[in-house]
Amino acid sequence: MSHFKNLLIWQKSMTLVTSIYQITRTFPKDESLGLTSQIRKCAISIPSNIAEGFGRDSNKDYLRFLNISISSLFELQTQLEIAKNISYFTTEQFNKQYEDSREVERMLIAFINKIKERQ
């Protein structure tokens, strides 16, 4: 693989970030420094850490960044649940975001396992 942009997992996580930004635009304005900001930070962290780890010299370093990425994903999933519980979006909107995040989760876990096998 010549560039992190060629990784399907990076592409999918970028799509997730875009979707998260679009949906959080509808959140109440008084949440801009609270849940909205936190959800966006978590979402941004996912592809950012995939990209940063890609540039590292060792699989060990790459795994560290991928683990940060999946931790951010789990944090995002939790915050999506919170946003749903306080009715910031519909169940349908939640289901779409959550399922997209689960797809990225499965891909990340598989990718992490693949890199572990190379060690």
C-alpha positions in Angstrom: 0.0 0.0 0.0 1.6 3.2 -1.1 -0.6 5.8 0.7 -3.0 5.8 3.6 -5.7 7.3 1.4 -5.8 4.0 -0.5 -6.9 2.2 2.7 -10.6 1.4 2.6 -10.8 1.7 6.3 -9.5 5.3 6.1 -12.0 6.1 3.3 -14.9 4.7 5.3 -13.9 6.5 8.5 -13.6 9.8 6.4 -17.2 9.2 5.2 -18.2 8.6 8.8 -16.6 11.9 9.9 -18.5 13.8 7.1 -21.8 12.2 8.2 -21.1 13.1 11.8 -20.5 16.7 11.0 -23.7 16.9 9.0 -25.8 15.4 11.7 -24.3 17.4 14.5 -25.2 20.6 12.7 -28.8 20.0 13.8 -27.8 19.8 17.5 -28.8 22.7 19.8 -26.5 25.7 19.5 -25.8 25.5 23.3 -24.2 22.1 22.7 -21.5 23.5 20.4 -18.9 23.4 23.1 -20.3 20.2 24.7 -21.5 17.1 23.1 -21.3 18.4 19.5 -17.6 19.2 19.9 -16.8 16.0 21.7 -18.6 13.8 19.0 -16.7 15.6 16.3 -13.3 15.3 18.0 -13.8 11.5 18.4 -14.9 11.1 14.8 -11.9 13.1 13.5 -9.6 11.1 15.6 -10.5 7.8 13.8 -9.1 8.5 10.3 -6.4 10.9 11.7 -4.9 8.1 13.8 -5.1 5.6 10.9 -3.2 8.1 8.8 -0.7 9.0 11.4 0.1 5.4 12.2 0.5 4.6 8.6 3.5 6.9 8.5 5.3 5.2 11.4 8.3 3.0 10.9 7.1 -0.1 12.7 4.0 -2.3 13.1 4.2 -1.7 16.8 3.8 2.0 16.4 1.1 1.5 13.8 -0.8 -0.8 16.2 -0.6 1.9 18.9 -2.3 4.4 16.6 -4.9 2.0 15.4 -5.7 1.2 19.0 -6.2 4.9 19.7 -8.4 5.0 16.6 -10.6 2.2 17.8 -10.8 3.8 21.3 -12.0 7.0 19.7 -14.6 5.0 17.8 -15.9 3.4 21.0 -16.1 6.8 22.6 -18.0 8.1 19.5 -20.5 5.2 19.8 -21.1 6.0 23.4 -21.7 9.7 22.6 -24.1 8.8 19.8 -26.1 6.8 22.4 -26.1 9.8 24.7 -27.3 12.1 21.8 -30.1 9.6 21.0 -31.1 9.3 24.6 -31.6 13.1 24.9 -33.4 13.2 21.5 -30.9 15.2 19.5 -31.7 13.0 16.5 -34.2 10.4 15.4 -33.8 6.7 15.9 -33.4 6.3 12.2 -30.5 8.8 12.2 -29.0 7.1 15.1 -29.2 3.7 13.5 -27.5 4.9 10.4 -24.6 6.5 12.3 -24.3 3.6 14.6 -24.3 1.0 11.9 -21.7 3.0 9.9 -19.5 3.2 13.0 -19.9 -0.6 13.6 -18.7 -1.2 10.0 -15.6 0.8 10.7 -15.2 -1.0 14.0 -15.3 -4.4 12.3 -12.8 -3.2 9.7 -10.5 -1.8 12.3 -10.5 -5.0 14.4 -9.7 -7.0 11.3 -7.0 -4.6 10.2 -5.4 -4.7 13.7 -5.5 -8.5 13.7 -3.9 -8.6 10.3 -1.0 -6.4 11.4 -0.5 -8.4 14.6 -0.1 -11.5 12.5 2.8 -9.9 10.7 4.7 -9.4 13.9 
